[in-house]
Amino acid sequence: MRTIRRLIYREVIASVVFVAAGFLALFFFFDFVDELPNVGRGVTPYRLTQALLYVTLLVPNHLYELMPIAVLIGTIFVMARLAQSSEYTILRTSGLGPGRALRTLMALGVIFTLLTFAAGDYVAPAADKAAQLLRARYQGRISIGQTGAWLKERQDKSTYTVNVSALAADGSLQGVRLFEADDQGRLMRTTSAARGQFVDEAWLLMDAEISHFDNSGQRARVDHQTVPQLRWRTELTQEMVSVALLKPDRMSTIDLFQYIQHLEQNGQTSQRYEIEFWRKVFYPLSCMVMVVLALPFAYLHFRSGGITSYVFGGVLIGISFFLLNNVFGYVGNLRDWWPWLTAAAPGLLYTLLSLAAFTFLVLRR
């Protein structure tokens, strides 16, 4: 059986690497074409070499996204080719029963799961952060649109709503606004600063403009003042601001968990981030779903030239899985479903369907 496992592992890994390399080359080309209009622009001239480096840094994130479907296509191709050439029939007569075949592919799926987890939780976030800093160095800043990032923090009897428009390439803050309200929700003070820096457990705001709202008398009064430097003590770290400025799917699992804890402690909704957290947990396991989906193709009877249609059908199944996964994420966020169930439902559904198809082909036919 060791020889049979080596044969299957070698064929499947070679096919998955080939498919992944093809997809990555295609996405690399598309990203590079999208970056070409930015060459020569920015605060510092954005050169072609920087564009190539930026696109290269996006490759780990594409690998994380494409790994499950590459596993599906590669495994389907190997299983279908072995069935078409009757090699799988020979392997079955050599002792490769249905249960042993399933365990063999599941062990291979565990390897792909670990690789996907490592790429999505360690390599891709670091590479994506480096890519964003590279773009910020030449184009000015990291931002998520016109409104920037919004955060919230409670201190004593005050609640602070914080808005940061962007992070500069050196990690400093740009366009900071603080809105301080009392425990009854009345606005007490607003602070705005064009730039700021992270210091020990505080933000150092430069040329801060402060507006005090006094509602204690019969007439409301607003006092304005400007200070050269304002030190605002806060638990909001540079990592939290970076997390808020990045898309949830670009964060690591630990960053997502810490950010969810911060949102819950400050009474903010965290449904979107909880769903993304559980998707980060279950997404690598989709590689095991893909190998289970591919196994029934080894028990089909192929005619000459019929392998292409079956592989294409398998690709459509994989695409439908990812579409359903995305749809469940959006619907679960809108309907307030349990985050873990929203993230796990597509994988569980397709695993049950693939096991049902496998059981039907083995036991019934």
C-alpha positions as a LaTeX table, in Angstrom:
\begin{tabular}{lrrr}
\hline
Residue & $x$ (\AA) & $y$ (\AA) & $z$ (\AA) \\
\hline
Met1 & 0.00 & 0.00 & 0.00 \\
Arg2 & 2.94 & 2.33 & 0.51 \\
Thr3 & 3.68 & 2.12 & $-3.23$ \\
Ile4 & 0.05 & 2.88 & $-4.08$ \\
Arg5 & 0.01 & 5.88 & $-1.72$ \\
Arg6 & 3.21 & 7.21 & $-3.25$ \\
Leu7 & 1.72 & 6.86 & $-6.73$ \\
Ile8 & $-1.47$ & 8.71 & $-5.84$ \\
Tyr9 & 0.31 & 11.38 & $-3.81$ \\
Arg10 & 2.88 & 12.03 & $-6.53$ \\
Glu11 & 0.26 & 12.30 & $-9.28$ \\
Val12 & $-2.14$ & 14.47 & $-7.28$ \\
Ile13 & 0.53 & 16.85 & $-5.94$ \\
Ala14 & 2.04 & 17.29 & $-9.43$ \\
Ser15 & $-1.40$ & 18.05 & $-10.91$ \\
Val16 & $-2.33$ & 20.48 & $-8.13$ \\
Val17 & 0.99 & 22.33 & $-8.47$ \\
Phe18 & 0.50 & 22.58 & $-12.24$ \\
Val19 & $-3.08$ & 23.90 & $-11.92$ \\
Ala20 & $-2.13$ & 26.36 & $-9.16$ \\
Ala21 & 0.82 & 27.66 & $-11.17$ \\
Gly22 & $-1.43$ & 28.20 & $-14.19$ \\
Phe23 & $-4.02$ & 30.13 & $-12.18$ \\
Leu24 & $-1.36$ & 32.21 & $-10.41$ \\
Ala25 & 0.28 & 33.13 & $-13.72$ \\
Leu26 & $-3.10$ & 34.23 & $-15.06$ \\
Phe27 & $-3.90$ & 36.36 & $-11.99$ \\
Phe28 & $-0.36$ & 37.78 & $-12.00$ \\
Phe29 & $-0.90$ & 38.95 & $-15.57$ \\
Phe30 & $-4.28$ & 40.52 & $-14.76$ \\
Asp31 & $-2.92$ & 42.32 & $-11.67$ \\
Phe32 & 0.07 & 43.60 & $-13.61$ \\
Val33 & $-2.15$ & 44.98 & $-16.36$ \\
Asp34 & $-4.25$ & 46.74 & $-13.70$ \\
Glu35 & $-1.11$ & 48.32 & $-12.21$ \\
Leu36 & 0.27 & 49.64 & $-15.48$ \\
Pro37 & $-1.86$ & 52.85 & $-15.44$ \\
Asn38 & $-0.29$ & 53.75 & $-12.05$ \\
Val39 & 3.29 & 53.55 & $-13.33$ \\
Gly40 & 4.89 & 57.00 & $-13.36$ \\
Arg41 & 2.34 & 58.50 & $-10.96$ \\
Gly42 & 2.33 & 59.23 & $-7.25$ \\
Val43 & 4.32 & 61.34 & $-4.83$ \\
Thr44 & 7.46 & 59.44 & $-5.80$ \\
Pro45 & 7.53 & 58.08 & $-9.36$ \\
Tyr46 & 5.99 & 54.60 & $-9.34$ \\
Arg47 & 8.33 & 52.54 & $-11.49$ \\
Leu48 & 7.77 & 49.32 & $-13.38$ \\
Thr49 & 9.96 & 47.38 & $-10.93$ \\
Gln50 & 7.81 & 48.55 & $-8.01$ \\
Ala51 & 4.68 & 47.52 & $-9.90$ \\
Leu52 & 6.16 & 44.05 & $-10.47$ \\
Leu53 & 7.10 & 43.78 & $-6.78$ \\
Tyr54 & 3.61 & 44.88 & $-5.71$ \\
Val55 & 1.96 & 42.31 & $-7.97$ \\
Thr56 & 4.35 & 39.62 & $-6.72$ \\
Leu57 & 3.37 & 40.39 & $-3.12$ \\
Leu58 & $-0.26$ & 39.69 & $-4.04$ \\
Val59 & 0.57 & 36.14 & $-5.15$ \\
Pro60 & 0.32 & 34.54 & $-1.64$ \\
Asn61 & $-3.21$ & 35.87 & $-1.19$ \\
His62 & $-4.22$ & 34.52 & $-4.62$ \\
Leu63 & $-2.65$ & 31.17 & $-3.69$ \\
Tyr64 & $-4.75$ & 31.09 & $-0.53$ \\
Glu65 & $-7.92$ & 31.85 & $-2.49$ \\
Leu66 & $-7.18$ & 29.43 & $-5.34$ \\
Met67 & $-5.76$ & 26.50 & $-3.38$ \\
Pro68 & $-9.04$ & 24.60 & $-2.82$ \\
Ile69 & $-10.18$ & 24.83 & $-6.44$ \\
Ala70 & $-6.68$ & 23.86 & $-7.62$ \\
Val71 & $-6.90$ & 20.83 & $-5.32$ \\
Leu72 & $-10.30$ & 19.96 & $-6.79$ \\
Ile73 & $-9.24$ & 20.25 & $-10.44$ \\
Gly74 & $-5.94$ & 18.45 & $-9.91$ \\
Thr75 & $-7.49$ & 15.58 & $-7.93$ \\
Ile76 & $-10.40$ & 15.16 & $-10.36$ \\
Phe77 & $-8.00$ & 15.01 & $-13.29$ \\
Val78 & $-5.86$ & 12.32 & $-11.62$ \\
Met79 & $-8.82$ & 10.23 & $-10.47$ \\
Ala80 & $-10.56$ & 10.46 & $-13.85$ \\
Arg81 & $-7.37$ & 9.65 & $-15.75$ \\
Leu82 & $-6.70$ & 6.62 & $-13.55$ \\
Ala83 & $-10.27$ & 5.43 & $-14.12$ \\
Gln84 & $-10.10$ & 6.01 & $-17.88$ \\
Ser85 & $-6.86$ & 4.06 & $-18.29$ \\
Ser86 & $-8.17$ & 1.26 & $-16.00$ \\
Glu87 & $-5.26$ & 1.87 & $-13.64$ \\
Tyr88 & $-7.67$ & 2.50 & $-10.80$ \\
Thr89 & $-9.31$ & $-0.87$ & $-11.48$ \\
Ile90 & $-5.88$ & $-2.48$ & $-11.10$ \\
Leu91 & $-5.32$ & $-0.55$ & $-7.87$ \\
Arg92 & $-8.67$ & $-1.79$ & $-6.57$ \\
Thr93 & $-7.73$ & $-5.41$ & $-7.29$ \\
Ser94 & $-4.43$ & $-4.74$ & $-5.50$ \\
Gly95 & $-6.24$ & $-3.95$ & $-2.26$ \\
Leu96 & $-7.26$ & $-0.30$ & $-2.61$ \\
Gly97 & $-10.78$ & $-0.56$ & $-1.27$ \\
Pro98 & $-13.23$ & 2.35 & $-1.01$ \\
Gly99 & $-12.49$ & 3.04 & 2.65 \\
Arg100 & $-8.74$ & 2.91 & 2.15 \\
Ala101 & $-8.99$ & 5.17 & $-0.92$ \\
Leu102 & $-11.01$ & 7.68 & 1.08 \\
Arg103 & $-8.49$ & 7.63 & 3.93 \\
Thr104 & $-5.61$ & 8.05 & 1.48 \\
Leu105 & $-7.13$ & 11.13 & $-0.13$ \\
Met106 & $-8.20$ & 12.53 & 3.25 \\
Ala107 & $-4.60$ & 12.32 & 4.45 \\
Leu108 & $-3.55$ & 14.19 & 1.32 \\
Gly109 & $-6.32$ & 16.70 & 2.00 \\
Val110 & $-4.88$ & 17.31 & 5.48 \\
Ile111 & $-1.56$ & 18.29 & 3.89 \\
Phe112 & $-3.27$ & 20.75 & 1.53 \\
Thr113 & $-5.32$ & 22.07 & 4.46 \\
Leu114 & $-2.20$ & 22.85 & 6.47 \\
Leu115 & $-0.57$ & 24.54 & 3.47 \\
Thr116 & $-3.69$ & 26.65 & 2.88 \\
Phe117 & $-3.85$ & 27.64 & 6.55 \\
Ala118 & $-0.18$ & 28.64 & 6.58 \\
Ala119 & $-0.59$ & 30.67 & 3.39 \\
Gly120 & $-3.75$ & 32.43 & 4.56 \\
Asp121 & $-2.79$ & 33.07 & 8.18 \\
Tyr122 & 0.91 & 33.87 & 7.98 \\
Val123 & 2.26 & 34.43 & 4.48 \\
Ala124 & $-0.66$ & 36.24 & 2.81 \\
Pro125 & $-1.34$ & 38.85 & 5.58 \\
Ala126 & 2.34 & 39.76 & 5.84 \\
Ala127 & 2.75 & 39.97 & 2.06 \\
Asp128 & $-0.45$ & 41.98 & 1.67 \\
Lys129 & 0.64 & 44.44 & 4.38 \\
Ala130 & 4.01 & 44.82 & 2.67 \\
Ala131 & 2.24 & 45.41 & $-0.65$ \\
Gln132 & 0.01 & 48.10 & 0.86 \\
Leu133 & 3.00 & 49.82 & 2.47 \\
Leu134 & 4.85 & 49.70 & $-0.84$ \\
Arg135 & 1.94 & 51.33 & $-2.62$ \\
Ala136 & 1.59 & 53.89 & 0.18 \\
Arg137 & 5.27 & 54.80 & $-0.13$ \\
Tyr138 & 4.79 & 55.77 & $-3.75$ \\
Gln139 & 1.15 & 56.85 & $-3.80$ \\
Gly140 & 0.93 & 58.54 & $-0.41$ \\
Arg141 & $-1.21$ & 56.52 & 2.03 \\
Ile142 & $-3.34$ & 53.50 & 2.89 \\
Ser143 & $-7.05$ & 54.22 & 2.96 \\
Ile144 & $-10.40$ & 52.47 & 2.48 \\
Gly145 & $-12.29$ & 55.15 & 0.65 \\
Gln146 & $-13.53$ & 58.60 & 1.57 \\
Thr147 & $-14.66$ & 57.85 & 5.15 \\
Gly148 & $-11.60$ & 55.93 & 6.37 \\
Ala149 & $-11.76$ & 53.66 & 9.41 \\
Trp150 & $-14.17$ & 54.09 & 12.32 \\
Leu151 & $-13.37$ & 52.73 & 15.78 \\
Lys152 & $-14.91$ & 53.05 & 19.23 \\
Glu153 & $-13.52$ & 52.96 & 22.76 \\
Arg154 & $-14.98$ & 53.44 & 26.23 \\
Gln155 & $-12.96$ & 55.23 & 28.90 \\
Asp156 & $-14.37$ & 55.80 & 32.39 \\
Lys157 & $-17.69$ & 57.60 & 31.81 \\
Ser158 & $-16.88$ & 58.73 & 28.27 \\
Thr159 & $-17.28$ & 57.03 & 24.92 \\
Tyr160 & $-14.91$ & 57.93 & 22.10 \\
Thr161 & $-15.79$ & 57.49 & 18.45 \\
Val162 & $-12.59$ & 57.63 & 16.40 \\
Asn163 & $-12.17$ & 58.25 & 12.68 \\
Val164 & $-8.84$ & 57.77 & 10.89 \\
Ser165 & $-8.83$ & 58.60 & 7.20 \\
Ala166 & $-5.55$ & 56.88 & 6.34 \\
Leu167 & $-2.21$ & 55.49 & 7.47 \\
Ala168 & 0.96 & 56.94 & 5.96 \\
Ala169 & 3.81 & 54.80 & 4.68 \\
Asp170 & 5.81 & 55.36 & 7.90 \\
Gly171 & 2.86 & 54.14 & 10.03 \\
Ser172 & 1.71 & 57.57 & 11.19 \\
Leu173 & $-1.94$ & 58.63 & 11.34 \\
Gln174 & $-3.58$ & 60.97 & 8.87 \\
Gly175 & $-6.88$ & 62.79 & 9.26 \\
Val176 & $-7.72$ & 61.94 & 12.89 \\
Arg177 & $-11.06$ & 62.91 & 14.44 \\
Leu178 & $-12.19$ & 62.15 & 18.00 \\
Phe179 & $-15.79$ & 62.50 & 19.17 \\
Glu180 & $-16.20$ & 62.27 & 22.95 \\
Ala181 & $-19.68$ & 61.68 & 24.43 \\
Asp182 & $-20.80$ & 61.25 & 28.03 \\
Asp183 & $-22.62$ & 58.24 & 29.47 \\
Gln184 & $-25.93$ & 59.72 & 28.29 \\
Gly185 & $-24.75$ & 60.04 & 24.69 \\
Arg186 & $-24.35$ & 63.85 & 24.69 \\
Leu187 & $-21.44$ & 65.23 & 22.69 \\
Met188 & $-18.87$ & 66.80 & 25.02 \\
Arg189 & $-15.76$ & 67.36 & 22.94 \\
Thr190 & $-14.45$ & 66.96 & 19.39 \\
Thr191 & $-10.79$ & 66.84 & 18.43 \\
Ser192 & $-9.33$ & 66.91 & 14.94 \\
Ala193 & $-5.74$ & 66.69 & 13.78 \\
Ala194 & $-4.21$ & 66.40 & 10.34 \\
Arg195 & $-1.62$ & 63.92 & 11.53 \\
Gly196 & $-0.57$ & 61.91 & 14.54 \\
Gln197 & 1.80 & 59.25 & 15.78 \\
Phe198 & 1.61 & 56.12 & 17.90 \\
Val199 & 3.51 & 56.40 & 21.20 \\
Asp200 & 3.45 & 54.27 & 24.35 \\
Glu201 & $-0.25$ & 53.46 & 25.01 \\
Ala202 & $-1.28$ & 56.79 & 23.48 \\
Trp203 & $-1.68$ & 58.80 & 20.30 \\
Leu204 & 0.33 & 61.98 & 19.87 \\
Leu205 & $-1.78$ & 64.37 & 17.76 \\
Met206 & $-0.07$ & 67.34 & 16.07 \\
Asp207 & $-1.75$ & 70.77 & 15.87 \\
Ala208 & $-4.94$ & 69.43 & 17.39 \\
Glu209 & $-8.08$ & 71.57 & 17.19 \\
Ile210 & $-10.38$ & 70.98 & 20.17 \\
Ser211 & $-14.02$ & 72.05 & 20.50 \\
His212 & $-15.66$ & 71.88 & 23.95 \\
Phe213 & $-19.45$ & 71.74 & 24.15 \\
Asp214 & $-20.93$ & 73.16 & 27.37 \\
Asn215 & $-24.61$ & 72.26 & 27.83 \\
Ser216 & $-24.79$ & 72.89 & 31.57 \\
Gly217 & $-26.28$ & 76.40 & 31.33 \\
Gln218 & $-29.43$ & 77.71 & 29.73 \\
Arg219 & $-27.53$ & 78.45 & 26.55 \\
Ala220 & $-25.18$ & 76.01 & 24.90 \\
Arg221 & $-21.65$ & 77.26 & 24.47 \\
Val222 & $-18.78$ & 76.05 & 22.28 \\
Asp223 & $-15.16$ & 76.84 & 23.12 \\
His224 & $-12.38$ & 76.31 & 20.58 \\
Gln225 & $-8.69$ & 75.92 & 21.20 \\
Thr226 & $-5.62$ & 74.72 & 19.32 \\
Val227 & $-2.71$ & 72.89 & 20.95 \\
Pro228 & 0.62 & 72.07 & 19.27 \\
Gln229 & 0.61 & 68.51 & 20.65 \\
Leu230 & $-2.10$ & 66.46 & 22.34 \\
Arg231 & $-1.40$ & 63.14 & 24.01 \\
Trp232 & $-4.52$ & 60.96 & 24.04 \\
Arg233 & $-4.25$ & 57.79 & 26.08 \\
Thr234 & $-5.96$ & 54.85 & 24.39 \\
Glu235 & $-5.85$ & 51.09 & 23.98 \\
Leu236 & $-6.24$ & 51.41 & 20.21 \\
Thr237 & $-2.95$ & 50.20 & 18.79 \\
Gln238 & $-1.45$ & 50.57 & 15.36 \\
Glu239 & $-2.39$ & 46.95 & 14.61 \\
Met240 & $-6.07$ & 47.66 & 15.36 \\
Val241 & $-6.11$ & 50.68 & 13.07 \\
Ser242 & $-4.38$ & 48.67 & 10.36 \\
Val243 & $-6.98$ & 45.92 & 10.79 \\
Ala244 & $-9.80$ & 48.45 & 10.47 \\
Leu245 & $-8.26$ & 49.86 & 7.30 \\
Leu246 & $-7.84$ & 46.43 & 5.70 \\
Lys247 & $-10.57$ & 44.17 & 4.40 \\
Pro248 & $-11.61$ & 41.44 & 6.87 \\
Asp249 & $-10.62$ & 38.67 & 4.46 \\
Arg250 & $-7.04$ & 40.02 & 4.41 \\
Met251 & $-6.60$ & 39.70 & 8.19 \\
Ser252 & $-5.07$ & 36.79 & 10.04 \\
Thr253 & $-7.20$ & 34.68 & 12.35 \\
Ile254 & $-5.54$ & 36.08 & 15.48 \\
Asp255 & $-6.00$ & 39.70 & 14.32 \\
Leu256 & $-9.66$ & 39.01 & 13.59 \\
Phe257 & $-10.20$ & 37.43 & 16.99 \\
Gln258 & $-8.56$ & 40.35 & 18.82 \\
Tyr259 & $-10.52$ & 42.88 & 16.80 \\
Ile260 & $-13.80$ & 41.05 & 17.54 \\
Gln261 & $-12.98$ & 41.15 & 21.25 \\
His262 & $-12.35$ & 44.90 & 21.01 \\
Leu263 & $-15.66$ & 45.48 & 19.21 \\
Glu264 & $-17.62$ & 43.45 & 21.76 \\
Gln265 & $-15.99$ & 45.23 & 24.70 \\
Asn266 & $-17.04$ & 48.57 & 23.24 \\
Gly267 & $-20.60$ & 47.55 & 22.38 \\
Gln268 & $-20.12$ & 47.48 & 18.60 \\
Thr269 & $-21.58$ & 44.93 & 16.21 \\
Ser270 & $-19.09$ & 42.28 & 15.17 \\
Gln271 & $-21.29$ & 40.01 & 13.03 \\
Arg272 & $-19.37$ & 40.68 & 9.82 \\
Tyr273 & $-16.01$ & 40.02 & 11.45 \\
Glu274 & $-17.26$ & 36.93 & 13.29 \\
Ile275 & $-18.45$ & 35.41 & 10.01 \\
Glu276 & $-15.09$ & 36.20 & 8.43 \\
Phe277 & $-13.31$ & 34.72 & 11.45 \\
Trp278 & $-15.15$ & 31.42 & 11.15 \\
Arg279 & $-14.64$ & 31.44 & 7.38 \\
Lys280 & $-10.90$ & 31.76 & 8.02 \\
Val281 & $-11.20$ & 28.78 & 10.36 \\
Phe282 & $-13.21$ & 26.58 & 7.99 \\
Tyr283 & $-11.82$ & 27.73 & 4.63 \\
Pro284 & $-8.63$ & 25.60 & 4.76 \\
Leu285 & $-10.84$ & 22.59 & 5.54 \\
Ser286 & $-12.47$ & 23.07 & 2.12 \\
Cys287 & $-9.39$ & 21.35 & 0.67 \\
Met288 & $-10.61$ & 18.16 & 2.36 \\
Val289 & $-14.07$ & 18.80 & 0.92 \\
Met290 & $-12.49$ & 19.10 & $-2.53$ \\
Val291 & $-10.67$ & 15.75 & $-2.37$ \\
Val292 & $-13.86$ & 14.06 & $-1.16$ \\
Leu293 & $-15.70$ & 15.65 & $-4.11$ \\
Ala294 & $-13.05$ & 14.31 & $-6.49$ \\
Leu295 & $-13.04$ & 10.71 & $-5.24$ \\
Pro296 & $-16.35$ & 9.61 & $-6.89$ \\
Phe297 & $-14.81$ & 10.38 & $-10.31$ \\
Ala298 & $-12.51$ & 7.37 & $-9.84$ \\
Tyr299 & $-15.56$ & 5.08 & $-9.90$ \\
Leu300 & $-17.09$ & 6.44 & $-13.12$ \\
His301 & $-16.83$ & 4.60 & $-16.43$ \\
Phe302 & $-15.22$ & 6.76 & $-19.10$ \\
Arg303 & $-15.34$ & 6.46 & $-22.83$ \\
Ser304 & $-12.50$ & 7.62 & $-25.03$ \\
Gly305 & $-12.27$ & 11.40 & $-24.81$ \\
Gly306 & $-14.95$ & 11.67 & $-22.12$ \\
Ile307 & $-12.59$ & 12.75 & $-19.36$ \\
Thr308 & $-12.72$ & 16.41 & $-20.38$ \\
Ser309 & $-16.45$ & 16.76 & $-19.81$ \\
Tyr310 & $-16.20$ & 15.17 & $-16.37$ \\
Val311 & $-13.33$ & 17.43 & $-15.36$ \\
Phe312 & $-15.32$ & 20.42 & $-16.59$ \\
Gly313 & $-18.32$ & 19.24 & $-14.57$ \\
Gly314 & $-16.12$ & 18.96 & $-11.50$ \\
Val315 & $-14.86$ & 22.49 & $-12.04$ \\
Leu316 & $-18.45$ & 23.73 & $-12.17$ \\
Ile317 & $-19.16$ & 21.94 & $-8.91$ \\
Gly318 & $-16.17$ & 23.65 & $-7.31$ \\
Ile319 & $-17.24$ & 27.06 & $-8.60$ \\
Ser320 & $-20.76$ & 26.50 & $-7.25$ \\
Phe321 & $-19.22$ & 25.68 & $-3.85$ \\
Phe322 & $-17.37$ & 29.00 & $-3.71$ \\
Leu323 & $-20.40$ & 30.92 & $-4.93$ \\
Leu324 & $-22.54$ & 29.32 & $-2.23$ \\
Asn325 & $-19.84$ & 30.06 & 0.34 \\
Asn326 & $-19.91$ & 33.77 & $-0.55$ \\
Val327 & $-23.70$ & 33.90 & $-0.70$ \\
Phe328 & $-23.99$ & 32.32 & 2.74 \\
Gly329 & $-21.59$ & 34.95 & 4.10 \\
Tyr330 & $-23.66$ & 37.87 & 2.81 \\
Val331 & $-27.04$ & 36.35 & 3.71 \\
Gly332 & $-25.81$ & 35.33 & 7.16 \\
Asn333 & $-24.66$ & 38.87 & 7.80 \\
Leu334 & $-28.00$ & 40.32 & 6.68 \\
Arg335 & $-30.19$ & 37.78 & 8.50 \\
Asp336 & $-28.01$ & 37.62 & 11.63 \\
Trp337 & $-27.36$ & 33.87 & 11.41 \\
Trp338 & $-24.95$ & 32.12 & 13.74 \\
Pro339 & $-21.48$ & 32.98 & 12.38 \\
Trp340 & $-20.00$ & 29.49 & 12.78 \\
Leu341 & $-23.00$ & 27.86 & 11.07 \\
Thr342 & $-22.91$ & 30.42 & 8.24 \\
Ala343 & $-19.26$ & 29.64 & 7.59 \\
Ala344 & $-19.50$ & 25.86 & 8.00 \\
Ala345 & $-22.80$ & 25.14 & 6.19 \\
Pro346 & $-21.49$ & 25.09 & 2.56 \\
Gly347 & $-18.61$ & 22.76 & 3.44 \\
Leu348 & $-20.85$ & 20.40 & 5.40 \\
Leu349 & $-23.46$ & 20.37 & 2.63 \\
Tyr350 & $-20.99$ & 19.54 & $-0.13$ \\
Thr351 & $-19.22$ & 16.96 & 2.01 \\
Leu352 & $-22.51$ & 15.14 & 2.58 \\
Leu353 & $-23.34$ & 15.31 & $-1.14$ \\
Ser354 & $-19.92$ & 13.98 & $-2.16$ \\
Leu355 & $-20.09$ & 11.16 & 0.41 \\
Ala356 & $-23.59$ & 10.30 & $-0.82$ \\
Ala357 & $-22.35$ & 10.17 & $-4.43$ \\
Phe358 & $-19.36$ & 8.07 & $-3.36$ \\
Thr359 & $-21.58$ & 5.64 & $-1.44$ \\
Phe360 & $-24.00$ & 5.34 & $-4.38$ \\
Leu361 & $-21.24$ & 4.63 & $-6.91$ \\
Val362 & $-19.48$ & 2.10 & $-4.67$ \\
Leu363 & $-22.38$ & 0.23 & $-3.06$ \\
Arg364 & $-25.16$ & 0.56 & $-5.62$ \\
Arg365 & $-23.11$ & 0.19 & $-8.77$ \\
\hline
\end{tabular}
